[in-house]
Amino acid sequence: MLNKAPKLKHTVKGKMKSNVKVGPASEAMLELLTLVFVNSLAEEAKAKAFEEKSATIRAQHLKAVSKKVLKKARG
C-alpha cells in the first residue's frame, strides 16, 4: 500500500520566521509547485545523464543542472 506524501504545512511553518498562517488552498498549491519543480529537476538531470551515457542519475548530474532549473523556476 502506498503511503501519502507528508504535508508541507509543517515544514513550511518550521522554516518561517514569522507566525504566518497557511491556508489549505495555499498548502495544496505549495505541494503542487514543489512537485513540478522536482519533476523538472529530474527531467533535466535525466537529460544530462543521457548526454554522458550514464544509465543512472547521479548527484553530479543534479548539481550540474540545478542552477539552470532554479533560474527557470524564478521566472
C-alpha positions as a printed NumPy array, in Angstrom:
array([[  0.   ,   0.   ,   0.   ],
       [  1.315,   3.414,  -0.924],
       [  1.798,   5.956,   1.817],
       [  0.759,   9.553,   1.294],
       [  3.484,  12.149,   0.991],
       [  3.973,  14.165,   4.181],
       [  2.223,  17.505,   4.261],
       [  4.405,  20.507,   3.579],
       [  2.47 ,  22.645,   6.03 ],
       [  4.609,  21.545,   8.958],
       [  7.826,  22.033,   7.01 ],
       [  6.765,  25.484,   5.834],
       [  5.736,  26.548,   9.335],
       [  9.018,  25.282,  10.724],
       [ 11.056,  27.313,   8.219],
       [  9.072,  30.542,   8.583],
       [ 10.419,  33.124,  10.968],
       [  7.11 ,  34.886,  11.485],
       [  3.831,  33.452,  12.682],
       [  2.023,  33.312,   9.316],
       [ -0.951,  31.015,   8.849],
       [ -1.005,  28.84 ,   5.739],
       [ -4.474,  28.008,   4.461],
       [ -5.459,  24.679,   2.954],
       [ -5.569,  26.057,  -0.592],
       [ -2.118,  27.591,  -0.192],
       [ -0.794,  24.347,   1.221],
       [ -2.072,  22.426,  -1.8  ],
       [ -0.536,  24.985,  -4.154],
       [  2.826,  24.72 ,  -2.378],
       [  2.754,  20.948,  -2.723],
       [  1.922,  21.132,  -6.427],
       [  4.63 ,  23.697,  -7.134],
       [  7.169,  21.602,  -5.255],
       [  6.235,  18.523,  -7.284],
       [  6.513,  20.455, -10.545],
       [  9.932,  21.78 ,  -9.543],
       [ 11.246,  18.347,  -8.531],
       [  9.854,  16.856, -11.75 ],
       [ 11.601,  19.448, -13.923],
       [ 14.838,  18.946, -11.974],
       [ 14.617,  15.189, -12.52 ],
       [ 13.922,  15.607, -16.247],
       [ 16.924,  17.894, -16.725],
       [ 19.16 ,  15.561, -14.714],
       [ 17.932,  12.636, -16.819],
       [ 18.876,  14.505, -19.99 ],
       [ 22.309,  15.324, -18.552],
       [ 22.878,  11.678, -17.601],
       [ 21.833,  10.623, -21.101],
       [ 24.343,  13.068, -22.606],
       [ 27.098,  11.492, -20.506],
       [ 25.908,   7.993, -21.498],
       [ 25.086,   7.089, -17.916],
       [ 22.267,   4.684, -17.074],
       [ 21.597,   6.247, -13.664],
       [ 21.111,   9.79 , -12.451],
       [ 23.857,  10.698, -10.013],
       [ 24.421,  13.64 ,  -7.689],
       [ 26.832,  15.205, -10.172],
       [ 24.063,  15.34 , -12.789],
       [ 21.716,  17.074, -10.345],
       [ 24.382,  19.583,  -9.353],
       [ 25.159,  20.324, -12.993],
       [ 21.579,  21.275, -13.87 ],
       [ 20.392,  22.747, -10.56 ],
       [ 21.345,  26.366, -11.361],
       [ 19.621,  26.221, -14.735],
       [ 16.409,  24.8  , -13.241],
       [ 16.429,  27.326, -10.393],
       [ 16.731,  30.194, -12.879],
       [ 13.752,  28.815, -14.823],
       [ 11.726,  28.491, -11.628],
       [ 12.297,  32.117, -10.692],
       [ 10.768,  33.32 , -13.914]])
